[in-house]
Amino acid sequence: MRFLGSTLLALSLVLVAAPPVSAKPSADAVAAKKAVVQGKREERKKDWEAAREAYEKALGLDDKPATRIRLAKVEDKLGHLIEAADQLQQALKSKKLKWAERRAAKVHLKKLEKRIPTLNLEVPASFEGHVWVDDEEIGQGELGEPVAVNPGTRQVRAEADGFLPYKESFEVAESETKAVTILLTEAPPEKPEPKPQVKEDTESSSAKKTLGYVSLAVGGAGLVVGTAMGLAARSTRNELDSSCKNDVCSESERDLYDKGKTQANIATAGFVVGGIGLGLGAFFLLTADSGEGKKNPTAEARTRIVPVLSPRQVGVVGQF
């Protein structure tokens, strides 16, 4: 029994003293470690953008405070002081941070906070609008208070109803406190929008021109027919005058008389159609220019075209 007790005691001491078996690292942890190695390599080459990308990749796979401290140094090199301070603050919240790393991070953060510049944004007392520094909107409660920004060129924008948009760029140095007064100019009263040009004016003008040309063509054709039939009727009349004695015609000349009468009627109709066609054509063309008929309502009242038809004269008389 004494031997068995001694054996069990020795075995228990061996089990207690034996080091724990370490778990195999996950694939993400392995990939994160490779990304950190890549970031260090880019740091040695002073390729800060590539180093930042590598450390951000590592943090996305395995969030370690030591990686955040390295990322803070790279952000500092890029002039991103606010981002660097944020990484250090997050690293200091971790309980996994070693004492020496924590002390170095605190020193770095204290120096960064002194280097971060600020803007004091001053707006009118009754300001009710929006203010942006670069692409970040500043809340109403922050207006009039120091706003931390990174050094370099910063752009301030402001918008408010009834005022013209404000936009101005500033150069801000490290540790500088710059006062920015946002001056807003009242927007001019809006001009009444011009009434859109009614398409009907153009279409009406085009239609009038088309009708004018068609009317002229019909009128011209009517005059040609009227002239031809008039000449034919005159010839028939002369023939009757030579055949009839004392305006008395024989039965054989009746057909010739009817023919002459028909020719005279056609000639008259041709002259009437020609006169009306020419008159309408001239009227439509004269009233189709640039919508003048709408601008001057009395234009039509002042425009008058009268066809003139007589055995000795064919044409139109116009008043404009």
C-alpha positions as CSV (number, residue, x, y, z in Angstrom):
1,M,0.0,0.0,0.0
2,R,2.8,2.4,0.9
3,F,4.5,1.6,-2.5
4,L,1.2,2.1,-4.4
5,G,0.7,5.5,-2.7
6,S,4.2,6.7,-3.6
7,T,3.7,5.6,-7.2
8,L,0.4,7.5,-7.6
9,L,1.9,10.6,-6.0
10,A,4.9,10.6,-8.4
11,L,2.6,10.1,-11.4
12,S,0.4,13.0,-10.3
13,L,3.5,15.3,-10.0
14,V,4.6,14.4,-13.5
15,L,1.1,15.2,-14.9
16,V,1.0,18.5,-13.2
17,A,4.5,19.5,-14.2
18,A,4.1,18.4,-17.9
19,P,3.7,21.5,-20.2
20,P,0.3,21.8,-22.0
21,V,0.2,20.7,-25.6
22,S,-0.1,23.8,-27.8
23,A,-3.1,23.9,-30.2
24,K,-2.4,24.0,-33.9
25,P,-2.8,27.6,-35.2
26,S,-5.8,28.3,-37.5
27,A,-5.5,29.0,-41.2
28,D,-6.5,32.7,-40.5
29,A,-3.7,33.0,-37.9
30,V,-1.2,31.6,-40.3
31,A,-2.3,34.0,-43.1
32,A,-2.3,36.9,-40.7
33,K,1.3,36.1,-39.6
34,K,2.3,36.1,-43.3
35,A,0.6,39.4,-43.9
36,V,2.6,40.9,-40.9
37,V,5.8,39.6,-42.4
38,Q,4.9,41.2,-45.7
39,G,4.1,44.5,-43.9
40,K,7.5,44.6,-42.3
41,R,9.1,43.9,-45.6
42,E,7.2,46.9,-47.2
43,E,8.2,49.1,-44.2
44,R,11.9,48.4,-44.9
45,K,11.3,49.5,-48.5
46,K,9.4,52.6,-47.1
47,D,6.4,51.7,-49.2
48,W,3.9,52.9,-46.6
49,E,0.8,52.3,-48.6
50,A,1.7,48.7,-49.2
51,A,2.6,48.2,-45.6
52,R,-0.7,49.7,-44.4
53,E,-2.6,47.3,-46.8
54,A,-0.7,44.3,-45.4
55,Y,-1.3,45.2,-41.8
56,E,-5.0,45.9,-42.4
57,K,-5.2,42.5,-44.0
58,A,-3.6,40.9,-41.0
59,L,-6.0,42.6,-38.6
60,G,-8.9,41.4,-40.6
61,L,-7.7,37.8,-40.1
62,D,-6.4,37.9,-36.6
63,D,-6.8,41.1,-34.5
64,K,-3.7,41.5,-32.4
65,P,-2.6,44.7,-30.5
66,A,1.0,44.4,-31.7
67,T,-0.3,44.5,-35.3
68,R,-2.3,47.7,-34.5
69,I,0.8,49.3,-33.1
70,R,2.7,48.6,-36.3
71,L,-0.3,50.0,-38.4
72,A,-0.2,53.1,-36.2
73,K,3.4,53.7,-37.1
74,V,2.6,53.4,-40.8
75,E,-0.4,55.7,-40.6
76,D,1.9,58.2,-38.9
77,K,4.4,58.0,-41.8
78,L,1.5,58.7,-44.2
79,G,0.4,61.8,-42.3
80,H,-2.8,60.2,-41.0
81,L,-2.3,61.3,-37.4
82,I,-5.9,60.8,-36.4
83,E,-6.0,57.2,-37.7
84,A,-2.7,56.5,-36.0
85,A,-4.0,57.7,-32.7
86,D,-7.1,55.6,-33.1
87,Q,-5.1,52.4,-33.7
88,L,-2.9,53.1,-30.6
89,Q,-6.0,53.7,-28.4
90,Q,-7.5,50.4,-29.6
91,A,-4.3,48.5,-28.9
92,L,-4.0,49.9,-25.4
93,K,-7.5,48.5,-24.6
94,S,-6.2,45.0,-25.1
95,K,-5.0,42.9,-22.1
96,K,-2.7,40.9,-24.3
97,L,-0.3,43.8,-24.8
98,K,3.1,43.4,-23.2
99,W,4.3,45.9,-20.6
100,A,7.1,47.3,-22.9
101,E,4.7,47.5,-25.9
102,R,2.1,49.3,-23.8
103,R,4.6,51.8,-22.5
104,A,5.9,52.6,-26.0
105,A,2.3,52.9,-27.3
106,K,1.4,55.4,-24.6
107,V,4.4,57.5,-25.4
108,H,3.7,57.5,-29.1
109,L,0.0,58.4,-28.5
110,K,0.9,61.3,-26.2
111,K,3.2,62.7,-28.9
112,L,0.6,62.2,-31.6
113,E,-2.1,64.0,-29.7
114,K,0.1,67.1,-29.5
115,R,0.8,67.0,-33.3
116,I,-2.9,66.7,-34.4
117,P,-4.1,70.1,-35.7
118,T,-7.6,71.4,-35.2
119,L,-10.1,73.7,-37.0
120,N,-12.5,76.0,-35.1
121,L,-15.5,76.3,-37.4
122,E,-17.5,79.6,-36.8
123,V,-20.9,79.9,-38.4
124,P,-23.7,82.6,-38.1
125,A,-25.8,82.4,-35.0
126,S,-28.9,81.5,-36.9
127,F,-27.2,78.9,-39.1
128,E,-29.4,75.9,-39.9
129,G,-27.6,73.8,-42.5
130,H,-24.8,71.3,-43.0
131,V,-21.0,71.6,-42.7
132,W,-18.4,69.2,-44.1
133,V,-14.7,68.9,-43.6
134,D,-13.5,67.0,-46.6
135,D,-16.2,64.3,-46.9
136,E,-17.1,64.1,-43.2
137,E,-20.1,66.0,-42.0
138,I,-19.7,67.9,-38.8
139,G,-22.5,67.7,-36.3
140,Q,-24.3,70.8,-35.1
141,G,-22.9,70.2,-31.6
142,E,-19.3,70.3,-32.9
143,L,-19.6,73.7,-34.6
144,G,-17.7,76.3,-32.6
145,E,-15.6,73.6,-31.0
146,P,-12.1,72.4,-32.1
147,V,-12.4,69.7,-34.8
148,A,-9.4,67.4,-35.1
149,V,-8.1,67.1,-38.7
150,N,-5.0,65.6,-40.3
151,P,-2.3,68.0,-41.5
152,G,-2.3,69.0,-45.2
153,T,-4.9,70.5,-47.5
154,R,-8.4,70.4,-46.0
155,Q,-11.7,71.5,-47.6
156,V,-14.6,73.0,-45.7
157,R,-18.0,73.1,-47.3
158,A,-21.4,74.5,-46.0
159,E,-24.9,74.5,-47.4
160,A,-28.1,76.2,-46.0
161,D,-31.5,77.0,-47.5
162,G,-31.6,80.4,-49.0
163,F,-27.8,80.8,-49.3
164,L,-25.2,80.1,-51.9
165,P,-23.0,77.0,-51.2
166,Y,-19.8,77.8,-49.4
167,K,-16.5,76.0,-50.2
168,E,-12.9,76.9,-49.3
169,S,-9.6,74.9,-49.0
170,F,-7.0,75.5,-46.3
171,E,-3.5,74.3,-45.6
172,V,-3.2,73.1,-42.0
173,A,0.2,72.3,-40.4
174,E,0.9,69.9,-37.5
175,S,-0.1,71.2,-34.1
176,E,-1.9,74.2,-35.7
177,T,-5.2,75.6,-34.5
178,K,-6.9,77.4,-37.4
179,A,-10.1,79.5,-37.1
180,V,-12.4,79.2,-40.1
181,T,-15.3,81.7,-40.4
182,I,-17.9,80.4,-42.7
183,L,-19.4,83.3,-44.6
184,L,-22.7,82.6,-46.4
185,T,-24.1,84.8,-49.1
186,E,-27.8,85.0,-49.6
187,A,-28.9,83.5,-52.8
188,P,-30.4,85.9,-55.4
189,P,-34.2,85.6,-56.0
190,E,-35.0,83.0,-58.5
191,K,-35.8,84.3,-62.0
192,P,-39.1,83.1,-63.4
193,E,-38.5,80.3,-65.8
194,P,-39.1,81.3,-69.4
195,K,-42.2,79.8,-70.8
196,P,-41.3,77.0,-73.1
197,Q,-41.6,77.8,-76.8
198,V,-44.8,76.1,-77.9
199,K,-44.0,73.7,-80.7
200,E,-47.4,74.6,-82.2
201,D,-45.9,77.9,-83.4
202,T,-43.3,76.1,-85.5
203,E,-45.7,73.5,-86.7
204,S,-48.3,76.1,-87.6
205,S,-45.8,78.1,-89.5
206,S,-44.6,75.1,-91.4
207,A,-48.2,74.1,-92.2
208,K,-49.0,77.6,-93.4
209,K,-46.0,77.5,-95.8
210,T,-47.0,74.2,-97.1
211,L,-50.6,75.4,-97.7
212,G,-49.2,78.5,-99.3
213,Y,-47.1,76.7,-101.8
214,V,-49.9,74.3,-102.6
215,S,-52.4,77.2,-103.0
216,L,-50.0,79.0,-105.3
217,A,-49.6,75.8,-107.4
218,V,-53.4,75.3,-107.7
219,G,-53.8,79.0,-108.4
220,G,-51.2,78.9,-111.2
221,A,-52.8,75.9,-112.7
222,G,-56.2,77.6,-112.6
223,L,-54.9,80.6,-114.4
224,V,-53.3,78.5,-117.0
225,V,-56.6,76.6,-117.6
226,G,-58.6,79.8,-117.5
227,T,-56.3,81.5,-120.0
228,A,-56.3,78.5,-122.4
229,M,-60.1,78.1,-122.2
230,G,-60.5,81.9,-122.5
231,L,-58.5,82.0,-125.7
232,A,-60.4,79.0,-127.1
233,A,-63.7,80.7,-126.2
234,R,-62.6,83.9,-128.0
235,S,-61.7,81.8,-131.1
236,T,-65.0,80.1,-131.0
237,R,-66.8,83.5,-130.6
238,N,-64.9,84.9,-133.6
239,E,-65.9,81.8,-135.7
240,L,-69.6,82.3,-134.7
241,D,-69.4,86.0,-135.5
242,S,-68.2,85.2,-139.0
243,S,-70.9,82.5,-139.5
244,C,-73.9,84.3,-138.0
245,K,-75.6,87.3,-139.7
246,N,-77.0,90.0,-137.5
247,D,-76.6,87.7,-134.4
248,V,-78.9,85.1,-136.1
249,C,-77.4,81.7,-136.3
250,S,-78.6,78.7,-138.1
251,E,-79.3,75.4,-136.5
252,S,-76.0,74.0,-137.6
253,E,-74.1,76.6,-135.5
254,R,-75.8,75.5,-132.3
255,D,-73.1,73.0,-131.4
256,L,-70.5,75.6,-132.0
257,Y,-72.4,78.0,-129.7
258,D,-72.6,75.4,-127.0
259,K,-68.9,74.6,-127.3
260,G,-68.0,78.3,-126.9
261,K,-70.3,78.6,-123.9
262,T,-68.7,75.6,-122.2
263,Q,-65.2,77.0,-123.0
264,A,-66.2,80.4,-121.5
265,N,-67.6,78.7,-118.3
266,I,-64.4,76.7,-117.9
267,A,-62.3,79.8,-118.4
268,T,-64.3,81.7,-115.8
269,A,-63.9,78.8,-113.3
270,G,-60.2,78.6,-114.0
271,F,-59.7,82.3,-113.4
272,V,-61.7,82.1,-110.1
273,V,-59.7,79.1,-108.9
274,G,-56.5,80.8,-110.0
275,G,-57.3,84.1,-108.2
276,I,-58.3,82.4,-105.0
277,G,-55.3,80.1,-105.1
278,L,-52.9,82.9,-105.6
279,G,-54.5,85.0,-102.9
280,L,-54.5,82.2,-100.3
281,G,-51.0,81.2,-101.2
282,A,-49.7,84.8,-100.7
283,F,-51.7,85.1,-97.4
284,F,-50.3,81.8,-95.9
285,L,-46.7,82.6,-96.9
286,L,-46.9,86.2,-95.5
287,T,-48.4,85.1,-92.2
288,A,-46.0,82.1,-91.7
289,D,-42.9,84.0,-90.7
290,S,-41.5,83.3,-87.2
291,G,-44.9,83.1,-85.6
292,E,-45.6,86.8,-86.2
293,G,-49.2,86.1,-86.4
294,K,-49.3,85.2,-82.7
295,K,-47.1,88.0,-81.6
296,N,-49.3,90.6,-83.4
297,P,-53.0,89.6,-83.2
298,T,-54.0,92.4,-85.5
299,A,-51.7,91.2,-88.3
300,E,-54.5,89.1,-89.9
301,A,-56.9,92.0,-89.6
302,R,-54.5,94.3,-91.5
303,T,-53.8,91.7,-94.2
304,R,-56.4,91.5,-97.0
305,I,-56.1,89.9,-100.4
306,V,-58.9,90.2,-103.0
307,P,-58.8,88.4,-106.3
308,V,-59.5,90.5,-109.4
309,L,-61.3,88.8,-112.3
310,S,-62.3,90.5,-115.5
311,P,-62.1,89.9,-119.2
312,R,-59.2,92.3,-119.4
313,Q,-57.4,91.7,-116.1
314,V,-56.6,88.7,-113.9
315,G,-54.8,88.9,-110.6
316,V,-55.0,89.8,-106.9
317,V,-55.0,93.1,-104.9
318,G,-53.5,93.0,-101.4
319,Q,-53.5,95.3,-98.4
320,F,-50.8,94.8,-95.7
